[in-house]
């Protein structure tokens, strides 16, 4: 009897969960379907769900007419560059705070967190003017610089929470055995830190890829990443829904895959360790 | 000796990060404060002059400010309400025994990874378009008139899109918290004859209080400055109906080129965010000691 109830509950919760998941995912699915339709079919009422003339011509057109690859490359360089530089600055800082904490470490960490709380719009004016003066507007290096600083607090925090979990006894044992700091870093710390480093890298790649305040305000064409490229479809100079969908699908596909791999780290990274 | 060396090393390693963040925080903020006291319009170069608090008076008494403050509060409040009211049951559901849970979870989390410009344009054009959007067709199936979302309910449309983006975040955090809830406690309650409802009210809900607070605070930080979704869908309109504070400052700075007034507005935004940040930093700080 009890077992029957459990089975029934399982069926009900499975059905409900799949329905909810499908509804939430539907806009993305609908976009992917539209990207394989002709412009006419993408616009048609009643809409066709699966039985339409499947075509890949939108993907070809997006590249030919608007040089999609140029913007994709910008996204890769800006997201990748800003993440790597942020990691290079953050790893020593987080290492130092996790393994040689002082009385002030907690204050430093909280202060770093508070810099993330500053709304970007509060400093839009000076950043824009500085960029204009020194010629960084619409350059990749300018965006790399800004996104790197913007994400630095999150990178340091995530790394700190990971490093903190590495048992200190192991380090002491290594030191007793006469390991130098360099050897300690390479042979003891690095292998244990790799998972944390990888998840930090992944989450910040995602955040930088999707960043749409600074990219929209500081780049127009040359350095424009995919966020800005997609935004150009908002001008109502014709209905290019199938092409918008194709461009959007290409823009989110790689990050969706990365995101699915990093969902656990997402919670940790975005709550600054407050929820694990 | 060795400790002193280590401490010196530790400080050296920490310095670049601290210095960079310090500059990043202080220089633009100081410039914003400075600009806010100037009459400074990019269209009228050379006319810069000190005006004291005039910009603040202008920004705060501008009817657009009150409208945008109201829109900001409605946007933040509604998205918080929607994501938590839907997020709690969704997280509870995903905490049950579900066949194919990992796939369901992938589908639920997906919207969070979609860049804001894509989600906004897909919703606006493919779903909410009054003639050929999917919603219009569904309304037609039920014999209802199609809704012209972005004209009839522009702010609500933006709220809908932003909620879709943030529901996964709320759900995932609440789910993570639920999974750390002690199963034995729940089982003990059930053995003592507690009903499912009282288990939920007396055990699960109190356990969720903290993650819900965290969700509220973090979402608020991000939602106070929603920008891209408004930028690509409504451009703040019609009229001022979807202009929030972030968009108002943007339009004063980069459309009207009024640096002084936009800077004053920027400081108002900083103060608003700091009120929220104050509480968030305290909660995180408490956790750091534990």
Interface residues (C-beta under 8 A of the other chain):
Chain A: X6 X9 X10 X13 X14 X16 X17 X18 X20 X21 X22 X24 X25 X27 X28 X30 X31 X34 X42 X43 X44 X45 X46 X47 X89 X90 X92 X93 X95 X96 X97 X99 X100 X102 X106 X108 X109 X110 X112 X113 X114 X115 X116 X117 X118 X119 X120 X121 X122 X123 X124 X125 X126 X127 X128 X129 X130 X149 X152 X153 X156 X181 X206 X209 X210 X212 X213 X216 X217 X226 X227 X228 X230 X231 X233 X234 X239 X241 X244 X245 X248 X251 X252 X255 X256 X258 X259 X260 X263 X264 X266 X267 X270 X271 X272 X273 X274 X275 X276
Chain B: X6 X7 X9 X10 X11 X13 X14 X16 X17 X18 X20 X21 X24 X25 X27 X28 X29 X31 X32 X35 X90 X93 X94 X96 X97 X98 X99 X100 X101 X103 X104 X105 X106 X107 X108 X109 X110 X111 X112 X113 X114 X115 X116 X117 X118 X119 X121 X122 X123 X124 X125 X126 X127 X131 X132 X134 X136 X137 X140 X164 X167 X168 X169 X172 X173 X176 X177 X180 X210 X211 X214 X218 X221 X224 X225 X227 X228 X231 X232 X233 X245 X246 X249 X250 X253 X254 X259 X262 X263 X266 X267 X269 X270 X272 X273 X274 X276 X277 X280 X281 X283 X284 X285 X287 X288 X289
